[in-house]
């Protein structure tokens, strides 16, 4: 079953789905671009690794039953031993544990020199909220912007603080930034909203090379079909993260017309 939305499907932004969508979209861009860029360039999948203690991240997808079950299996059977009663009764607390995070991104490399010509980033929720995820991403971003490497930054998440806001002050749901090294500090920002189709955008390469167009909308729609997301999304419920009042009314209208609500 096809996605009911012309553009981005807001239900795919749910933390339960987004990690998978992120990795699948990285792989889809990899498969799409490599045949177009040969023999001069090769696209490679790379990863950024950092540690975080973000509690929201640790709790995503962890049910109370799973936590309780784990705790029970860790409790040893202790023989009856006479001990003194403590003066203060202990309470159970949750510790903030470090978690290693791996975020994938793409590099377009010159086949002969292995020079990184373009970096393609798809933002994750951790990149858009305060914490180690944003710090790690911003550090890498500044390194790219200070080099002769092009940058494509894809933000398909409504929630969180944008990395690159629209300087006119107008707020949009989604953004795609195309930064050509030779034109900095100027860059092209494709800002669009939930009802819009995800726009085509060029992939910057070397200055003299023809730039292919990347059709993210087709890739996202194909991933929705291939991943059978219609089987696990309940369109009678509101999506997570929550929608704005205007977007909620538009989504409701679309789903009612399609008989999904």
C-alpha positions as CSV (number, residue, x, y, z in Angstrom):
1,X,0.0,0.0,0.0
2,X,1.4,3.4,-1.0
3,X,1.9,6.2,1.5
4,X,-1.2,8.4,1.8
5,X,0.8,11.6,1.7
6,X,2.2,13.3,-1.4
7,X,5.3,14.5,0.5
8,X,6.9,13.3,3.7
9,X,4.9,10.9,5.8
10,X,4.9,12.4,9.3
11,X,4.2,9.0,10.9
12,X,7.7,7.9,9.7
13,X,9.2,10.4,12.1
14,X,8.2,8.3,15.1
15,X,11.3,7.3,17.1
16,X,10.2,3.7,16.7
17,X,10.6,3.9,12.9
18,X,13.1,6.7,12.2
19,X,16.3,4.9,13.0
20,X,15.4,2.3,10.4
21,X,14.2,4.9,7.9
22,X,17.4,6.8,8.3
23,X,19.6,3.8,7.5
24,X,17.4,2.6,4.7
25,X,17.4,6.1,3.1
26,X,21.2,6.2,3.4
27,X,21.4,2.9,1.6
28,X,18.9,3.9,-1.0
29,X,20.9,7.1,-1.9
30,X,24.0,4.9,-2.0
31,X,22.4,2.6,-4.6
32,X,20.9,5.4,-6.6
33,X,24.0,7.6,-6.9
34,X,26.8,5.1,-7.5
35,X,25.7,4.0,-11.0
36,X,25.2,7.7,-12.0
37,X,28.6,8.9,-10.7
38,X,30.9,6.1,-12.1
39,X,33.6,6.0,-13.2
40,X,34.9,9.3,-11.7
41,X,33.3,9.1,-8.3
42,X,32.3,6.5,-5.7
43,X,29.8,6.9,-2.9
44,X,30.7,5.4,0.4
45,X,28.8,4.9,3.7
46,X,30.6,6.2,6.7
47,X,29.6,6.4,10.4
48,X,30.1,8.9,13.2
49,X,30.4,7.3,16.7
50,X,30.0,9.1,20.1
51,X,28.7,8.4,23.6
52,X,25.6,10.0,25.0
53,X,23.7,9.9,28.3
54,X,20.5,11.2,26.8
55,X,17.7,9.6,28.9
56,X,15.1,10.1,26.2
57,X,17.2,8.0,23.8
58,X,17.7,5.2,26.3
59,X,14.0,4.9,27.0
60,X,12.8,4.8,23.4
61,X,11.3,1.4,22.6
62,X,12.0,0.0,26.1
63,X,8.8,-1.3,27.6
64,X,8.1,-1.6,31.4
65,X,7.7,-5.3,31.0
66,X,11.2,-5.6,29.4
67,X,12.8,-3.6,32.2
68,X,11.1,-5.6,34.9
69,X,12.0,-8.8,33.3
70,X,15.6,-7.9,33.0
71,X,15.7,-6.8,36.6
72,X,14.3,-10.0,37.9
73,X,16.8,-12.1,36.0
74,X,19.7,-10.1,37.5
75,X,18.6,-10.7,41.1
76,X,20.6,-13.6,42.7
77,X,19.1,-16.2,45.0
78,X,20.7,-15.4,48.4
79,X,20.6,-17.8,51.2
80,X,18.9,-16.7,54.4
81,X,21.5,-14.7,56.4
82,X,20.9,-12.7,59.5
83,X,21.6,-9.0,58.8
84,X,20.9,-5.8,60.7
85,X,17.9,-3.7,59.5
86,X,19.1,-0.4,57.8
87,X,18.1,2.8,59.5
88,X,16.8,4.2,56.2
89,X,14.9,2.1,53.7
90,X,16.4,2.2,50.2
91,X,14.4,3.3,47.2
92,X,14.9,2.1,43.6
93,X,16.4,4.7,41.2
94,X,17.2,4.7,37.5
95,X,20.8,5.4,36.6
96,X,21.7,7.5,33.5
97,X,23.9,5.1,31.6
98,X,26.3,5.9,28.8
99,X,25.2,4.7,25.4
100,X,27.4,4.4,22.2
101,X,25.6,6.0,19.2
102,X,26.5,5.3,15.6
103,X,25.2,7.6,12.9
104,X,25.6,6.8,9.2
105,X,26.2,9.4,6.5
106,X,27.5,9.4,2.9
107,X,30.7,10.5,1.3
108,X,31.2,11.1,-2.5
109,X,34.9,10.4,-3.2
110,X,37.1,10.9,-6.2
111,X,38.0,7.4,-7.4
112,X,41.7,8.2,-8.2
113,X,42.6,10.5,-5.4
114,X,40.2,9.3,-2.7
115,X,39.5,12.9,-1.9
116,X,36.1,13.5,-0.3
117,X,34.2,15.8,-2.7
118,X,30.8,15.9,-1.1
119,X,29.3,14.8,2.3
120,X,25.6,13.9,2.5
121,X,24.0,14.0,5.9
122,X,20.5,13.0,7.0
123,X,19.8,14.5,10.4
124,X,18.7,12.4,13.3
125,X,16.6,13.5,16.3
126,X,19.8,13.7,18.4
127,X,21.3,16.2,16.0
128,X,18.4,18.6,16.6
129,X,18.3,18.7,20.3
130,X,20.8,19.8,23.0
131,X,23.4,17.1,23.9
132,X,26.3,15.1,22.6
133,X,24.5,14.2,19.4
134,X,24.2,17.9,18.3
135,X,27.7,18.7,19.5
136,X,29.3,15.9,17.5
137,X,27.3,16.8,14.4
138,X,28.0,20.5,14.6
139,X,31.7,19.8,15.1
140,X,31.8,17.6,11.9
141,X,29.7,20.2,10.0
142,X,32.1,23.0,10.8
143,X,35.0,20.9,9.6
144,X,33.3,20.3,6.3
145,X,32.3,24.0,5.9
146,X,35.8,25.0,6.6
147,X,37.2,22.7,3.8
148,X,36.9,22.4,0.1
149,X,34.2,19.7,0.5
150,X,30.6,20.2,-0.6
151,X,27.8,19.5,1.9
152,X,24.2,18.3,1.5
153,X,22.2,18.4,4.7
154,X,18.8,16.7,4.7
155,X,16.4,17.5,7.5
156,X,13.2,15.5,7.3
157,X,12.3,15.9,11.0
158,X,9.7,18.5,12.3
159,X,10.8,18.2,15.9
160,X,13.9,19.8,17.4
161,X,15.9,22.9,16.7
162,X,16.9,23.3,13.0
163,X,20.6,23.3,12.3
164,X,20.2,25.8,9.5
165,X,17.1,28.0,10.1
166,X,15.5,30.1,7.3
167,X,17.1,33.5,7.8
168,X,13.9,35.3,6.9
169,X,12.5,34.1,10.2
170,X,9.9,31.9,8.4
171,X,9.5,28.5,10.0
172,X,9.2,25.5,7.8
173,X,8.7,21.8,8.6
174,X,11.6,20.5,6.6
175,X,14.8,21.7,5.0
176,X,17.5,20.6,2.5
177,X,20.7,22.5,2.5
178,X,23.1,22.4,-0.5
179,X,26.4,24.0,0.2
180,X,29.0,24.2,-2.6
181,X,32.5,24.8,-1.3
182,X,33.4,27.4,-3.9
183,X,30.3,29.5,-3.2
184,X,30.5,29.7,0.6
185,X,29.3,31.4,2.7
186,X,26.4,31.4,0.3
187,X,24.3,28.2,0.1
188,X,21.0,27.0,-1.3
189,X,18.3,26.1,1.2
190,X,15.2,24.2,0.0
191,X,12.6,24.9,2.7
192,X,9.2,23.1,2.5
193,X,6.3,22.0,4.6
194,X,4.4,18.8,5.3
195,X,1.8,19.1,2.5
196,X,4.6,19.7,-0.1
197,X,6.4,17.2,-2.2
198,X,10.0,16.7,-1.1
199,X,11.8,18.9,-3.8
200,X,14.4,17.6,-6.2
201,X,17.8,19.0,-5.3
202,X,21.2,18.8,-7.1
203,X,24.2,16.9,-5.8
204,X,27.3,19.3,-6.0
205,X,30.5,17.8,-7.3
206,X,33.6,19.3,-8.8
207,X,33.0,22.7,-10.3
208,X,33.2,21.5,-13.9
209,X,31.1,18.4,-13.5
210,X,27.4,18.0,-14.3
211,X,25.3,17.8,-11.0
212,X,22.8,15.0,-10.9
213,X,19.4,15.6,-9.3
214,X,18.4,13.6,-6.3
215,X,14.8,12.7,-6.0
216,X,14.3,12.0,-2.3
217,X,10.5,11.9,-2.6
218,X,10.6,8.8,-4.8
219,X,13.2,7.1,-2.5
220,X,11.1,7.8,0.6
221,X,7.9,6.5,-1.1
222,X,9.7,3.3,-2.2
223,X,11.0,2.7,1.3
224,X,7.5,3.1,2.7
225,X,6.2,0.3,0.3
226,X,9.2,-2.0,0.7
227,X,9.2,-1.7,4.5
228,X,5.5,-2.6,4.8
229,X,5.0,0.4,7.0
230,X,1.2,0.5,6.3
231,X,1.0,-2.7,8.4
232,X,2.4,-1.1,11.5
233,X,1.2,2.5,11.3
234,X,-2.2,3.2,12.9
235,X,-3.6,6.2,11.0
236,X,-6.5,6.5,13.5
237,X,-3.9,7.8,16.0
238,X,-2.0,11.1,15.9
239,X,1.6,10.9,14.8
240,X,4.7,11.4,17.0
241,X,6.1,14.0,17.3
242,X,2.8,15.9,17.5
243,X,1.7,18.0,14.6
244,X,0.9,21.7,14.6
245,X,-2.7,22.6,14.6
246,X,-2.6,23.5,11.0
247,X,-0.8,20.3,10.0
248,X,-3.1,18.2,12.2
249,X,-6.2,19.5,10.3
250,X,-4.6,18.9,6.9
251,X,-3.5,15.3,7.9
252,X,-7.0,14.5,9.2
253,X,-8.5,15.7,6.0
254,X,-6.2,13.6,3.9
255,X,-6.8,10.4,6.0
256,X,-10.5,10.9,6.1
257,X,-10.7,11.2,2.4
258,X,-8.7,8.0,1.9
259,X,-10.9,6.1,4.4
260,X,-8.0,5.7,6.9
261,X,-9.9,7.5,9.6
